[in-house]
Amino acid sequence: MNPQFDLVKQASRRLNLLSEKAINAMLIDLADKINESIPDLLSENQKDLDRMDKNDPKFDRLKLTKERIQGIASDIKSVSELPSPLGMELDERELPNGLELKRVSVPLGVIGIIYEARPNVTYDVFSLCVKSGNACLLKGGSDAEFSNIAAVKLIKSVLYQHKIDESIVELLPNDRSATEELLQAVNHVDVIIPRGSQSLINFVRDHSKVPVIETGAGIVHTFVDESADLQTAAKIVTNAKTRRVSVCNALDCLIIHSSRLIDLYELISELSSYEVTLYADEASYSHLEGVYPDELLFKATEEYFGTEFLSYKMAIKTVDSMQDAIDHISKYSSKHSEAIITEEKDNATYFQKAVDAAVVYVNTSTAFTDGAQFGLGAEIGISTQKLHARGPMALAELTSYKWLVTSDGKTRS
C-alpha cells in the first residue's frame, strides 16, 4: 500500500482537533498567496496548455486566467467565512430509560478525488475538505500535471507556515496504477468522489472497493412549453448554452413544444453568432432550414439526444405535450440539471414534481448549478445520486454523524 495513504490517514485524525479559527486563518492566507502567485501559476498552467489541442473540449476547463485564479482565491475566502459544519447537534433526546442521546456532525475522514483536466478542482477540494475536517488524496489527470503540482506545492507551503500537518493533502502520481491503488484503499480512504467524464465515473464506480459518491456528467435539457415568454426563453437558452460550454451545467438539448416551432428561429438565432452547431429533429429542422446557417445545421440522429457535448453544439427535440418532454428527459437525462420555461404555474409545478434530477429549474438558466452560485462557497462536485448527497456538494455534504450516548451507569437487561 502506498505509504502516502498512512500519512494522510494519520493527518486526518490530527486535523479534526484543530480549531475553526486556525483553519480559517490558514485559508485566508492561502487565498492571499494564490493572488500573489498568479504569474507563476499561469506559467505552470501554460505548460499544460501547450500539450493540448485548442480544439479539445477540455482545453477551456484546463485553462487558467488571471480572472479565474482570482475567482479561485475569492471562493477560498468565501469558504473561510462560512460556519463550520462540524460538531453541529443534529438531534438530541433523553429516552425513558435514562439514556441521553446526541447526534453530531463529524468529518467523513479521508476523501479521494479523481479528476481530469480541471486545475481549479485542486483548490476547491482542498478548501472544502480542510474546512469540513477531512484530509484529501488527489488524483488529477495528466493533462493538468504542472498546474496541479504547482497548486499543491503552494498549499503545502501555507500549511507549513501555519504549522499544520502538510499530509492533509497529497497529490498522487499521474499513472494508472495510482488510480487502481486508490480504488483499493479500504481502511485508508473513506470515500472516493470522481469528477470528469461519464467514462471516468463509470470506471471508478465499477472498480472501486471504497464507497463512491458519483458526480455525474451533465446531459442537460431545457423545455420551452406552449406558454413560454419568447424573450425570456431566448435569453435563457443562449446563456445556458454559450456562457461556458465546457462545464457540466451547459445546455445540451433544447426541447420545444410543437406549437412554438413558429418562434424557433427567433428563439435560437443568437446562437449563430457563437457558431453553435445544431442537430435538429425533422420538425425543427424544417423550420430552421434556409434561415439558420447551413454549415451549422444538421439533422439529428438518435445518438445526439444522449450526448454531453461540452462544446458549441446542441440538439433540438420537438414534442407535442408536457408528458412527451418529460418522457424524453427521463430517457436521456443524466439527472444533473433540467429546466422548463413557462408562464403556466401548473406546468411549472408538474415539471418540478415529475422530473427526476438533482436540480430542477423554472424560468432560469441551468448555468446556476454551481456550489458558489448556491451560496455554498465552492463545490466538490455535483452529485447525481440519491444516497448521502444530491446536487452541489459543499461543506455539509462532506460530513457524516455519530451518536453520543451518556447515562449515570445504565446497563441493559
Beta strands, then each sheet from edge to edge (+ up, - down):
strand 1: 89-94
strand 2: 100-107
strand 3: 110-115
strand 4: 135-139
strand 5: 169-171
strand 6: 191-195
strand 7: 220-224
strand 8: 251-257
strand 9: 277-280
strand 10: 297-299
strand 11: 313-319
strand 12: 337-341
strand 13: 359-362
strand 14: 381-383
strand 15: 391-393
strand 16: 399-406
sheet 1: 1+ 2- 16+
sheet 2: 5+ 4+ 3+ 6+
sheet 3: 10+ 9+ 11+ 8+ 7+ 12+ 13+
sheet 4: 14+ 15-
end
